[in-house]
Amino acid sequence: MNLIRQDKKNKIISIILFIFWVSLIFFFSNQNGEVSTNSSSLVINIVNSFLQLFDHSIDISKYELTFFIIRKLAHMFLYFVLYLVIYYLMYQFNLKKRFILSLLFCIFYAGTDEIHQLFINQRSGQIVDVLIDTSGSIIAIIFLRIISFLQRKLRKT
């Protein structure tokens, strides 16, 4: 009986994580261009402060490329985690072909997210961002495969 309750808890947790993460992505996408740029600037200032602990001559905020890289890494990170959350959700419900279904969902969500941004002031939907989001998901697949491989290796020893 206790095992059934734990299974139910895991399913509920996976659903809550999923709803939270897609809502978070929607929240970020729903910000207008100015708010989004300010968020990126905040991250850059934090990274700058950290780097200046080691070298006071570093100032990454003056480079436009820094803004671009931070924004694209954020895309990758969000979809890396989204893939893991969806995979966990599918695992809890014992769905087959979770690796590919999770990837397909991430690609679909990235596409609809970019379409959504077409309707947000000072934002644009870009196919490149769908590709960057997808790359974050693919990195998550590689991450899970490595973890799985290491677990199998450890069991053999």
CNS distance restraints for C-alpha pairs under 8 A (distance, minus, plus):
assign (resid   1 and name CA) (resid   5 and name CA) 6.53 0.50 0.50
assign (resid   2 and name CA) (resid   6 and name CA) 6.29 0.50 0.50
assign (resid   3 and name CA) (resid   7 and name CA) 6.17 0.50 0.50
assign (resid   4 and name CA) (resid   8 and name CA) 6.23 0.50 0.50
assign (resid   5 and name CA) (resid   9 and name CA) 6.17 0.50 0.50
assign (resid   6 and name CA) (resid  10 and name CA) 6.14 0.50 0.50
assign (resid   7 and name CA) (resid  11 and name CA) 6.31 0.50 0.50
assign (resid   7 and name CA) (resid  92 and name CA) 7.68 0.50 0.50
assign (resid   8 and name CA) (resid  12 and name CA) 6.24 0.50 0.50
assign (resid   9 and name CA) (resid  13 and name CA) 6.05 0.50 0.50
assign (resid  10 and name CA) (resid  14 and name CA) 6.07 0.50 0.50
assign (resid  10 and name CA) (resid  92 and name CA) 6.75 0.50 0.50
assign (resid  11 and name CA) (resid  15 and name CA) 6.24 0.50 0.50
assign (resid  11 and name CA) (resid  89 and name CA) 6.99 0.50 0.50
assign (resid  11 and name CA) (resid  92 and name CA) 5.62 0.50 0.50
assign (resid  11 and name CA) (resid  93 and name CA) 7.09 0.50 0.50
assign (resid  12 and name CA) (resid  16 and name CA) 6.18 0.50 0.50
assign (resid  13 and name CA) (resid  17 and name CA) 6.08 0.50 0.50
assign (resid  14 and name CA) (resid  18 and name CA) 6.13 0.50 0.50
assign (resid  14 and name CA) (resid  85 and name CA) 7.08 0.50 0.50
assign (resid  14 and name CA) (resid  88 and name CA) 6.52 0.50 0.50
assign (resid  14 and name CA) (resid  89 and name CA) 4.95 0.50 0.50
assign (resid  14 and name CA) (resid  92 and name CA) 7.32 0.50 0.50
assign (resid  15 and name CA) (resid  19 and name CA) 6.20 0.50 0.50
assign (resid  15 and name CA) (resid  89 and name CA) 6.50 0.50 0.50
assign (resid  16 and name CA) (resid  20 and name CA) 5.99 0.50 0.50
assign (resid  17 and name CA) (resid  21 and name CA) 6.05 0.50 0.50
assign (resid  17 and name CA) (resid  85 and name CA) 6.60 0.50 0.50
assign (resid  18 and name CA) (resid  22 and name CA) 6.21 0.50 0.50
assign (resid  18 and name CA) (resid  82 and name CA) 7.59 0.50 0.50
assign (resid  18 and name CA) (resid  85 and name CA) 5.89 0.50 0.50
assign (resid  18 and name CA) (resid  86 and name CA) 6.53 0.50 0.50
assign (resid  18 and name CA) (resid  89 and name CA) 7.35 0.50 0.50
assign (resid  19 and name CA) (resid  23 and name CA) 5.98 0.50 0.50
assign (resid  20 and name CA) (resid  24 and name CA) 6.09 0.50 0.50
assign (resid  21 and name CA) (resid  25 and name CA) 6.31 0.50 0.50
assign (resid  21 and name CA) (resid  82 and name CA) 6.53 0.50 0.50
assign (resid  21 and name CA) (resid  85 and name CA) 7.83 0.50 0.50
assign (resid  22 and name CA) (resid  26 and name CA) 6.13 0.50 0.50
assign (resid  22 and name CA) (resid  82 and name CA) 7.40 0.50 0.50
assign (resid  23 and name CA) (resid  27 and name CA) 5.99 0.50 0.50
assign (resid  24 and name CA) (resid  28 and name CA) 6.34 0.50 0.50
assign (resid  25 and name CA) (resid  29 and name CA) 6.17 0.50 0.50
assign (resid  25 and name CA) (resid  78 and name CA) 7.07 0.50 0.50
assign (resid  26 and name CA) (resid  30 and name CA) 5.93 0.50 0.50
assign (resid  26 and name CA) (resid 113 and name CA) 7.19 0.50 0.50
assign (resid  27 and name CA) (resid  31 and name CA) 6.69 0.50 0.50
assign (resid  28 and name CA) (resid  36 and name CA) 7.35 0.50 0.50
assign (resid  29 and name CA) (resid 113 and name CA) 6.98 0.50 0.50
assign (resid  29 and name CA) (resid 116 and name CA) 7.56 0.50 0.50
assign (resid  29 and name CA) (resid 117 and name CA) 6.18 0.50 0.50
assign (resid  30 and name CA) (resid 116 and name CA) 7.83 0.50 0.50
assign (resid  30 and name CA) (resid 117 and name CA) 6.90 0.50 0.50
assign (resid  30 and name CA) (resid 120 and name CA) 6.45 0.50 0.50
assign (resid  31 and name CA) (resid  35 and name CA) 5.89 0.50 0.50
assign (resid  31 and name CA) (resid  36 and name CA) 5.83 0.50 0.50
assign (resid  31 and name CA) (resid 120 and name CA) 7.32 0.50 0.50
assign (resid  32 and name CA) (resid  36 and name CA) 6.16 0.50 0.50
assign (resid  32 and name CA) (resid 120 and name CA) 5.89 0.50 0.50
assign (resid  32 and name CA) (resid 121 and name CA) 5.18 0.50 0.50
assign (resid  32 and name CA) (resid 122 and name CA) 5.82 0.50 0.50
assign (resid  32 and name CA) (resid 123 and name CA) 6.34 0.50 0.50
assign (resid  33 and name CA) (resid  37 and name CA) 6.04 0.50 0.50
assign (resid  33 and name CA) (resid 120 and name CA) 7.96 0.50 0.50
assign (resid  33 and name CA) (resid 121 and name CA) 6.47 0.50 0.50
assign (resid  33 and name CA) (resid 122 and name CA) 4.51 0.50 0.50
assign (resid  33 and name CA) (resid 123 and name CA) 5.30 0.50 0.50
assign (resid  34 and name CA) (resid  38 and name CA) 6.20 0.50 0.50
assign (resid  34 and name CA) (resid 122 and name CA) 7.32 0.50 0.50
assign (resid  35 and name CA) (resid  39 and name CA) 6.25 0.50 0.50
assign (resid  36 and name CA) (resid  40 and name CA) 6.41 0.50 0.50
assign (resid  37 and name CA) (resid  41 and name CA) 6.16 0.50 0.50
assign (resid  38 and name CA) (resid  42 and name CA) 6.18 0.50 0.50
assign (resid  39 and name CA) (resid  43 and name CA) 6.50 0.50 0.50
assign (resid  40 and name CA) (resid  44 and name CA) 6.21 0.50 0.50
assign (resid  40 and name CA) (resid  67 and name CA) 6.67 0.50 0.50
assign (resid  40 and name CA) (resid  70 and name CA) 6.85 0.50 0.50
assign (resid  40 and name CA) (resid  71 and name CA) 6.56 0.50 0.50
assign (resid  41 and name CA) (resid  45 and name CA) 6.09 0.50 0.50
assign (resid  41 and name CA) (resid  61 and name CA) 7.76 0.50 0.50
assign (resid  41 and name CA) (resid  67 and name CA) 7.41 0.50 0.50
assign (resid  42 and name CA) (resid  46 and name CA) 6.31 0.50 0.50
assign (resid  43 and name CA) (resid  47 and name CA) 6.23 0.50 0.50
assign (resid  43 and name CA) (resid  70 and name CA) 7.76 0.50 0.50
assign (resid  44 and name CA) (resid  48 and name CA) 5.90 0.50 0.50
assign (resid  44 and name CA) (resid  60 and name CA) 7.42 0.50 0.50
assign (resid  44 and name CA) (resid  61 and name CA) 6.25 0.50 0.50
assign (resid  44 and name CA) (resid  66 and name CA) 7.65 0.50 0.50
assign (resid  44 and name CA) (resid  67 and name CA) 7.38 0.50 0.50
assign (resid  44 and name CA) (resid  70 and name CA) 7.34 0.50 0.50
assign (resid  45 and name CA) (resid  49 and name CA) 6.08 0.50 0.50
assign (resid  45 and name CA) (resid  61 and name CA) 6.97 0.50 0.50
assign (resid  46 and name CA) (resid  50 and name CA) 6.32 0.50 0.50
assign (resid  47 and name CA) (resid  51 and name CA) 6.16 0.50 0.50
assign (resid  48 and name CA) (resid  52 and name CA) 6.04 0.50 0.50
assign (resid  48 and name CA) (resid  58 and name CA) 7.35 0.50 0.50
assign (resid  48 and name CA) (resid  59 and name CA) 6.19 0.50 0.50
assign (resid  48 and name CA) (resid  60 and name CA) 6.17 0.50 0.50
assign (resid  48 and name CA) (resid  61 and name CA) 7.10 0.50 0.50
assign (resid  49 and name CA) (resid  53 and name CA) 6.59 0.50 0.50
assign (resid  50 and name CA) (resid  54 and name CA) 7.59 0.50 0.50
assign (resid  51 and name CA) (resid  55 and name CA) 6.39 0.50 0.50
assign (resid  51 and name CA) (resid  56 and name CA) 7.80 0.50 0.50
assign (resid  51 and name CA) (resid  58 and name CA) 6.83 0.50 0.50
assign (resid  52 and name CA) (resid  56 and name CA) 4.54 0.50 0.50
assign (resid  52 and name CA) (resid  57 and name CA) 7.09 0.50 0.50
assign (resid  52 and name CA) (resid  58 and name CA) 5.96 0.50 0.50
assign (resid  52 and name CA) (resid  59 and name CA) 7.68 0.50 0.50
assign (resid  60 and name CA) (resid  66 and name CA) 6.42 0.50 0.50
assign (resid  61 and name CA) (resid  66 and name CA) 6.73 0.50 0.50
assign (resid  61 and name CA) (resid  67 and name CA) 7.68 0.50 0.50
assign (resid  63 and name CA) (resid  67 and name CA) 7.31 0.50 0.50
assign (resid  64 and name CA) (resid  68 and name CA) 6.58 0.50 0.50
assign (resid  65 and name CA) (resid  69 and name CA) 6.11 0.50 0.50
assign (resid  66 and name CA) (resid  70 and name CA) 6.06 0.50 0.50
assign (resid  67 and name CA) (resid  71 and name CA) 6.11 0.50 0.50
assign (resid  68 and name CA) (resid  72 and name CA) 6.19 0.50 0.50
assign (resid  69 and name CA) (resid  73 and name CA) 5.97 0.50 0.50
assign (resid  70 and name CA) (resid  74 and name CA) 6.15 0.50 0.50
assign (resid  71 and name CA) (resid  75 and name CA) 6.47 0.50 0.50
assign (resid  72 and name CA) (resid  76 and name CA) 6.32 0.50 0.50
assign (resid  72 and name CA) (resid 129 and name CA) 7.61 0.50 0.50
assign (resid  72 and name CA) (resid 132 and name CA) 6.92 0.50 0.50
assign (resid  73 and name CA) (resid  77 and name CA) 6.03 0.50 0.50
assign (resid  74 and name CA) (resid  78 and name CA) 6.08 0.50 0.50
assign (resid  75 and name CA) (resid  79 and name CA) 6.35 0.50 0.50
assign (resid  75 and name CA) (resid 129 and name CA) 7.39 0.50 0.50
assign (resid  75 and name CA) (resid 132 and name CA) 6.66 0.50 0.50
assign (resid  75 and name CA) (resid 133 and name CA) 5.51 0.50 0.50
assign (resid  75 and name CA) (resid 136 and name CA) 7.42 0.50 0.50
assign (resid  76 and name CA) (resid  80 and name CA) 5.90 0.50 0.50
assign (resid  76 and name CA) (resid 132 and name CA) 6.01 0.50 0.50
assign (resid  76 and name CA) (resid 133 and name CA) 5.08 0.50 0.50
assign (resid  76 and name CA) (resid 134 and name CA) 7.59 0.50 0.50
assign (resid  76 and name CA) (resid 135 and name CA) 6.59 0.50 0.50
assign (resid  76 and name CA) (resid 136 and name CA) 4.08 0.50 0.50
assign (resid  76 and name CA) (resid 137 and name CA) 7.41 0.50 0.50
assign (resid  77 and name CA) (resid  81 and name CA) 6.24 0.50 0.50
assign (resid  77 and name CA) (resid 136 and name CA) 6.14 0.50 0.50
assign (resid  78 and name CA) (resid  82 and name CA) 6.08 0.50 0.50
assign (resid  78 and name CA) (resid 133 and name CA) 7.66 0.50 0.50
assign (resid  78 and name CA) (resid 136 and name CA) 7.58 0.50 0.50
assign (resid  79 and name CA) (resid  83 and name CA) 5.95 0.50 0.50
assign (resid  79 and name CA) (resid 106 and name CA) 6.88 0.50 0.50
assign (resid  79 and name CA) (resid 133 and name CA) 5.41 0.50 0.50
assign (resid  79 and name CA) (resid 134 and name CA) 7.04 0.50 0.50
assign (resid  79 and name CA) (resid 136 and name CA) 5.26 0.50 0.50
assign (resid  79 and name CA) (resid 137 and name CA) 5.44 0.50 0.50
assign (resid  80 and name CA) (resid  84 and name CA) 6.55 0.50 0.50
assign (resid  80 and name CA) (resid 133 and name CA) 7.80 0.50 0.50
assign (resid  80 and name CA) (resid 136 and name CA) 4.48 0.50 0.50
assign (resid  80 and name CA) (resid 137 and name CA) 4.65 0.50 0.50
assign (resid  80 and name CA) (resid 138 and name CA) 7.60 0.50 0.50
assign (resid  80 and name CA) (resid 139 and name CA) 6.69 0.50 0.50
assign (resid  80 and name CA) (resid 140 and name CA) 5.17 0.50 0.50
assign (resid  81 and name CA) (resid  85 and name CA) 6.11 0.50 0.50
assign (resid  81 and name CA) (resid 137 and name CA) 7.79 0.50 0.50
assign (resid  81 and name CA) (resid 140 and name CA) 7.48 0.50 0.50
assign (resid  82 and name CA) (resid  86 and name CA) 6.10 0.50 0.50
assign (resid  82 and name CA) (resid 106 and name CA) 7.09 0.50 0.50
assign (resid  82 and name CA) (resid 137 and name CA) 7.50 0.50 0.50
assign (resid  83 and name CA) (resid  87 and name CA) 5.97 0.50 0.50
assign (resid  83 and name CA) (resid 102 and name CA) 5.95 0.50 0.50
assign (resid  83 and name CA) (resid 103 and name CA) 6.65 0.50 0.50
assign (resid  83 and name CA) (resid 106 and name CA) 6.43 0.50 0.50
assign (resid  83 and name CA) (resid 137 and name CA) 5.41 0.50 0.50
assign (resid  83 and name CA) (resid 140 and name CA) 6.45 0.50 0.50
assign (resid  83 and name CA) (resid 141 and name CA) 7.87 0.50 0.50
assign (resid  84 and name CA) (resid  88 and name CA) 6.07 0.50 0.50
assign (resid  84 and name CA) (resid 140 and name CA) 6.61 0.50 0.50
assign (resid  85 and name CA) (resid  89 and name CA) 6.17 0.50 0.50
assign (resid  86 and name CA) (resid  90 and name CA) 6.15 0.50 0.50
assign (resid  86 and name CA) (resid 102 and name CA) 5.72 0.50 0.50
assign (resid  87 and name CA) (resid  91 and name CA) 6.03 0.50 0.50
assign (resid  87 and name CA) (resid  98 and name CA) 5.96 0.50 0.50
assign (resid  87 and name CA) (resid  99 and name CA) 6.87 0.50 0.50
assign (resid  87 and name CA) (resid 102 and name CA) 5.68 0.50 0.50
assign (resid  88 and name CA) (resid  92 and name CA) 6.17 0.50 0.50
assign (resid  89 and name CA) (resid  93 and name CA) 6.56 0.50 0.50
assign (resid  90 and name CA) (resid  94 and name CA) 6.03 0.50 0.50
assign (resid  90 and name CA) (resid  95 and name CA) 5.23 0.50 0.50
assign (resid  90 and name CA) (resid  96 and name CA) 7.94 0.50 0.50
assign (resid  90 and name CA) (resid  98 and name CA) 6.09 0.50 0.50
assign (resid  90 and name CA) (resid 102 and name CA) 7.91 0.50 0.50
assign (resid  91 and name CA) (resid  95 and name CA) 6.09 0.50 0.50
assign (resid  91 and name CA) (resid  98 and name CA) 7.12 0.50 0.50
assign (resid  97 and name CA) (resid 101 and name CA) 6.12 0.50 0.50
assign (resid  98 and name CA) (resid 102 and name CA) 5.63 0.50 0.50
assign (resid  99 and name CA) (resid 103 and name CA) 6.42 0.50 0.50
assign (resid  99 and name CA) (resid 141 and name CA) 7.02 0.50 0.50
assign (resid 100 and name CA) (resid 104 and name CA) 6.11 0.50 0.50
assign (resid 101 and name CA) (resid 105 and name CA) 6.15 0.50 0.50
assign (resid 102 and name CA) (resid 106 and name CA) 6.25 0.50 0.50
assign (resid 103 and name CA) (resid 107 and name CA) 6.24 0.50 0.50
assign (resid 103 and name CA) (resid 134 and name CA) 7.61 0.50 0.50
assign (resid 103 and name CA) (resid 137 and name CA) 6.38 0.50 0.50
assign (resid 103 and name CA) (resid 138 and name CA) 7.43 0.50 0.50
assign (resid 104 and name CA) (resid 108 and name CA) 6.12 0.50 0.50
assign (resid 105 and name CA) (resid 109 and name CA) 5.99 0.50 0.50
assign (resid 106 and name CA) (resid 110 and name CA) 5.96 0.50 0.50
assign (resid 106 and name CA) (resid 133 and name CA) 7.76 0.50 0.50
assign (resid 106 and name CA) (resid 134 and name CA) 6.79 0.50 0.50
assign (resid 106 and name CA) (resid 137 and name CA) 6.91 0.50 0.50
assign (resid 107 and name CA) (resid 111 and name CA) 6.18 0.50 0.50
assign (resid 107 and name CA) (resid 130 and name CA) 6.87 0.50 0.50
assign (resid 107 and name CA) (resid 133 and name CA) 7.47 0.50 0.50
assign (resid 107 and name CA) (resid 134 and name CA) 5.84 0.50 0.50
assign (resid 108 and name CA) (resid 112 and name CA) 6.28 0.50 0.50
assign (resid 109 and name CA) (resid 113 and name CA) 5.89 0.50 0.50
assign (resid 110 and name CA) (resid 114 and name CA) 6.27 0.50 0.50
assign (resid 110 and name CA) (resid 129 and name CA) 7.82 0.50 0.50
assign (resid 110 and name CA) (resid 130 and name CA) 5.27 0.50 0.50
assign (resid 110 and name CA) (resid 133 and name CA) 6.38 0.50 0.50
assign (resid 110 and name CA) (resid 134 and name CA) 7.56 0.50 0.50
assign (resid 111 and name CA) (resid 115 and name CA) 6.37 0.50 0.50
assign (resid 111 and name CA) (resid 127 and name CA) 7.69 0.50 0.50
assign (resid 111 and name CA) (resid 130 and name CA) 5.87 0.50 0.50
assign (resid 112 and name CA) (resid 116 and name CA) 6.09 0.50 0.50
assign (resid 113 and name CA) (resid 117 and name CA) 6.38 0.50 0.50
assign (resid 113 and name CA) (resid 125 and name CA) 7.86 0.50 0.50
assign (resid 114 and name CA) (resid 118 and name CA) 6.72 0.50 0.50
assign (resid 114 and name CA) (resid 124 and name CA) 7.28 0.50 0.50
assign (resid 114 and name CA) (resid 125 and name CA) 4.19 0.50 0.50
assign (resid 114 and name CA) (resid 126 and name CA) 6.15 0.50 0.50
assign (resid 114 and name CA) (resid 127 and name CA) 7.57 0.50 0.50
assign (resid 114 and name CA) (resid 129 and name CA) 7.54 0.50 0.50
assign (resid 114 and name CA) (resid 130 and name CA) 7.21 0.50 0.50
assign (resid 115 and name CA) (resid 119 and name CA) 7.54 0.50 0.50
assign (resid 115 and name CA) (resid 125 and name CA) 5.57 0.50 0.50
assign (resid 116 and name CA) (resid 120 and name CA) 7.18 0.50 0.50
assign (resid 116 and name CA) (resid 125 and name CA) 7.38 0.50 0.50
assign (resid 117 and name CA) (resid 123 and name CA) 5.74 0.50 0.50
assign (resid 117 and name CA) (resid 124 and name CA) 5.45 0.50 0.50
assign (resid 117 and name CA) (resid 125 and name CA) 5.26 0.50 0.50
assign (resid 118 and name CA) (resid 123 and name CA) 6.35 0.50 0.50
assign (resid 118 and name CA) (resid 124 and name CA) 4.86 0.50 0.50
assign (resid 118 and name CA) (resid 125 and name CA) 5.14 0.50 0.50
assign (resid 119 and name CA) (resid 123 and name CA) 7.65 0.50 0.50
assign (resid 119 and name CA) (resid 124 and name CA) 7.88 0.50 0.50
assign (resid 120 and name CA) (resid 124 and name CA) 7.51 0.50 0.50
assign (resid 125 and name CA) (resid 129 and name CA) 7.78 0.50 0.50
assign (resid 126 and name CA) (resid 130 and name CA) 6.91 0.50 0.50
assign (resid 127 and name CA) (resid 131 and name CA) 6.47 0.50 0.50
assign (resid 128 and name CA) (resid 132 and name CA) 6.22 0.50 0.50
assign (resid 129 and name CA) (resid 133 and name CA) 5.96 0.50 0.50
assign (resid 130 and name CA) (resid 134 and name CA) 6.03 0.50 0.50
assign (resid 131 and name CA) (resid 135 and name CA) 6.14 0.50 0.50
assign (resid 132 and name CA) (resid 136 and name CA) 6.47 0.50 0.50
assign (resid 133 and name CA) (resid 137 and name CA) 6.57 0.50 0.50
assign (resid 134 and name CA) (resid 138 and name CA) 6.20 0.50 0.50
assign (resid 135 and name CA) (resid 139 and name CA) 6.13 0.50 0.50
assign (resid 136 and name CA) (resid 140 and name CA) 6.38 0.50 0.50
assign (resid 137 and name CA) (resid 141 and name CA) 6.43 0.50 0.50
assign (resid 138 and name CA) (resid 142 and name CA) 6.33 0.50 0.50
assign (resid 139 and name CA) (resid 143 and name CA) 6.06 0.50 0.50
assign (resid 140 and name CA) (resid 144 and name CA) 6.14 0.50 0.50
assign (resid 141 and name CA) (resid 145 and name CA) 6.14 0.50 0.50
assign (resid 142 and name CA) (resid 146 and name CA) 6.15 0.50 0.50
assign (resid 143 and name CA) (resid 147 and name CA) 6.27 0.50 0.50
assign (resid 144 and name CA) (resid 148 and name CA) 6.05 0.50 0.50
assign (resid 145 and name CA) (resid 149 and name CA) 6.05 0.50 0.50
assign (resid 146 and name CA) (resid 150 and name CA) 6.13 0.50 0.50
assign (resid 147 and name CA) (resid 151 and name CA) 6.13 0.50 0.50
assign (resid 148 and name CA) (resid 152 and name CA) 6.28 0.50 0.50
assign (resid 149 and name CA) (resid 153 and name CA) 6.24 0.50 0.50
assign (resid 150 and name CA) (resid 154 and name CA) 6.13 0.50 0.50
assign (resid 151 and name CA) (resid 155 and name CA) 6.23 0.50 0.50
assign (resid 152 and name CA) (resid 156 and name CA) 6.45 0.50 0.50
assign (resid 153 and name CA) (resid 157 and name CA) 6.74 0.50 0.50
